[in-house]
Amino acid sequence: MNHHGGNIFAVAQRNGWDWRDIADFSASINPLGPSPLVKPALEQAFERVVHYPEIDALALRTALAEHWQVDAGRIVAGNGATSLIHWFARSIGMPPVALAAPVFSEFHRAFPSAEIVSFDVRGWPAEGLVVVTRPANPTGAFPEGLDDYLRSTTNPVMVDESFIEFTGRPSVMTLHRTNLFVLRSLTKFYAIPGLRVGALIGPAETLAHWNAEPWTVNVCAEAAVIASIGDKDHARRTVEFVQRERMWLTDELRAIAGVHPQPSVANFLLLALDAPAPPLVRKLQSRKLLVRDCSGWPGVPFENAVRVAVRTRAENQRLCKEWTS
């Protein structure tokens, strides 16, 4: 079950294309790119690559703790959110697990015997671990009643907030309750997925007992994130830009026959289709446009569907033009 987008380099190599000519709508990354503070931070960090990074990414965790207003002892940093999912799965043991679909495909891999439950809080089991995403990927929806659910139970809950920054909404990480774990990608909003860095927030005593793996964040990734979270202006412009472009792209795609954009608060759109998705995906790829085929994904309520990222206006216009030509 490979539900990953972002295969731009493999597609380019397979077709003999320059990857720079491909518009990648299959990976939902900040369309404004990294903060302008990132490149100088990377150049400054380069002289440190001859040394091992900090064993527990303390500088990064301290910066994130200040940024998120939580204790640094509640944060584990990792080599991308994916590595943290699998570390979490190994560490928590084997409670009954329910995935409130849709969830990122790596949760299905990490918990292969998990029960698949509805996105509706009322359908979640009374015991065991529940994994839920806000906003959900690929639907872009928020689970209703999650805060009340979190206050009503002490069962372990993993909340994947990999796209939360794009929504402008607050995190659940500041809710004080036991057994709450929050996953954050640090590469999508900050547009540095090639550097691989993520964070898991949970109870300090539990995380300390689990023993985080050493050297999971390299010096360049650490420097890039610290620079990124310090650029509040870039973050504000990103949220405003994505909200504006999402509305524009939704209207343009809705005007195409057989395409039905679903409501989204994220930087991507799920599009229900009247026709099978694979021919469309192949057509767009032949024109150097990558989109995600979401047909048959657990939790996606449409037989035929694709997900597209919200990109720049020029890229979004190119997508709409090629879609209909």
Number of C-alpha atoms within 10 A of each C-alpha: 8 7 11 12 16 17 12 21 14 12 17 16 11 9 12 9 14 13 16 11 11 18 21 24 24 22 22 24 25 25 22 17 14 22 24 12 18 21 15 13 19 17 13 12 17 13 11 13 11 8 9 11 18 16 13 17 20 17 14 23 21 17 18 20 17 11 12 15 11 15 16 19 17 19 26 25 28 27 19 23 23 20 18 24 23 15 17 19 16 13 15 13 8 11 13 14 21 22 25 23 23 22 25 21 17 18 18 17 15 16 18 10 11 18 16 19 21 17 21 13 16 11 10 19 15 9 14 15 22 23 23 28 27 23 26 26 27 27 25 22 19 18 16 13 11 17 11 10 14 19 12 10 14 14 16 20 21 21 23 25 21 24 26 23 23 24 18 16 10 10 15 16 20 13 11 11 17 17 17 21 23 23 24 24 25 28 25 25 26 26 19 21 18 9 19 22 27 26 24 25 24 23 17 16 10 14 20 14 9 14 11 18 13 13 16 22 23 22 23 22 26 26 22 27 26 20 21 24 19 14 15 11 10 18 22 13 11 23 18 13 20 24 18 13 18 24 13 15 24 20 13 15 20 14 13 12 10 12 17 19 22 14 16 22 22 28 29 28 27 27 26 23 19 14 13 15 19 16 10 16 17 14 14 17 16 11 15 22 22 27 22 23 22 22 19 12 19 18 19 19 13 16 15 19 26 25 26 24 26 29 25 17 16 8 17 21 15 14 23 15 11 13 16 9 5
